[in-house]
Amino acid sequence: MDNNTAFRKNLVKRRRELGLTQEQLAQKMNVSPQAVSKWENTSYPDGDLLPLLAKTLNISLDTLFGINEKHEKVDIEQMITDEVHCTRPEKRSELLMKMSYAALCAFNDYTENKARFPDHLDKETFAELRTDNEMAIARMNDDLQYFCFLSIPENGVNGYVDSSPNMVRLFKMLADEDALNIIFYLGSGIRNRMHSVKIIAKRLEIPVEKVQSVIDQLDRFGLVWRVSAEITDDPMILYGFTHSTPLTILLSLAKSLTNYIQFCEPFIDRWGKGAYKMPDKSNTEPIPQISHWDNED
């Protein structure tokens, strides 16, 4: 294979590997789509464009021209593993947020510059992604940072998320202010600290019967674990909190939602259909248009 053929073949192959159309590559290169089409069929880019083309495609010029056909594909998973292993434990969360933010920003096809996680924010700020295939939300303020990513199944998230009795019970419990305060109290404890219902009731000034009811619900969801202790003549049940990760994330997301998310950077919004799919109760009929607009002079 001569260099001309290798260049064009590798250019097309790499562009498609990155999921770019000719128009999108042209946008990144600041040239016309016709120029990209010519590169892939009859001509070369100008010499001063070749370094930018290699950078945009994240490929070496040698590989692009077929000089180094036996190059190894970058093992991005191993690179991430090595980077985390080389980072001090107390700095790993910062690294993870930066990597997640950069990955989310990369979904914007027209962003050429490296994504930089903001150092200081005056307002509550998020990064958000919504497409037909994934959703993500990141909160970037120093007082609480998080990143949540959801890959949307072909048949929608409602194949997993439903309105089952347990889901209804959970949200009914979380709608109770006393239940939330009990969860916050239990969640403030150190690992393996055990709690009695009477002490919880006394410290939070909530009736014992109410505390026991909430604890029983938490027990039902596996959010507490219990042991029997013979401290007095009457056996006593003590409860330990599981420090559930899903529950903590759920409550953090709920707080962001109630604050009404206003500031997003970036905000990548390319969805055409909802994350819930209900074929038996279709909600995808075309939106009625204002027909008389076409008739205006």
C-alpha positions, 0 to 999 in steps of 0.5 A: 500500500503506497503512502497516498492510499494509506493516508486516506484509508487511515484518515477515514478509519480513525474518523469513524473510530471517533464517531465523527462525521466529515462535517464534525471533523471539518468544524474541529479543523476550521475547514470546509466539509468539502476539504475533508472529503478531498483529503479522504479521496484525492488530496492532502491537507496543507502541511501546516494543517497536518499537526492539527489533524493528528492532534484532533484525531489523537493519532501520530502522523507516522500512523496516519501515513501508514509508516507505523502500522503496528502501533498498539492501541492506547489502553485507556483503562490501564492509564487510568488505573496507573494514574490513580495508583500513583495518586495519594489517597487523599487526592484521588477524589480530586483526580476522579472529579477532574477525569469525570468532568473532562469525559463529560465535556468531551461529549461536546463535539465542538470543544477543542480545548482541554476541559479544566475543572473550575477552581472556584465557583460563586454560584451552585454550578453543575455539569450536565449531559442528556442524550438518547444513550446516557445521562450524567450530572456533576456538582462542582462546588467545594462544599459537596462535589459528586458525579453520577452517570447513567447509561440508558438501556435500549428499552429504557430505565423503567425496565429497572426503575418501577413503581413497585410497593417497595419504591412507594414505601421508600419515598413515603418514608423519606417524605417524613421529616422525623425519618430524615432526621433519624437517618442523618443522626445515624449517618453521623455515627462512626463505623459499627456504633450501635444505637438503641431506640430509646437513646435515639428518641431522647436525643432527637426528641421524637416519641419512642413509638415513632422512632421504632416505626422508622427503624423498622422501615429502615430495617426492612430496606436493609439500611440498619442491621440489628443485634440482641444484647443482654445488658439487663435482665431484659434482652435489648435490640441495638441497631447499626447503620449501614451507611448506604451509598445509594441512600446518601447519593439519593439524598444529595441528588434530592437536595440539588433538585430542590435547589432548582439547578440553574447554572450548568457548564457545560450543558450538553442537551442532545436527547430526542426521546425520554429515558423511560420507554413505555410501548403500551402507553406511548408518549411519543406522538408528534408535537402539533405544529402551528400550521398558519405560520407557513401561510404568513407573508 
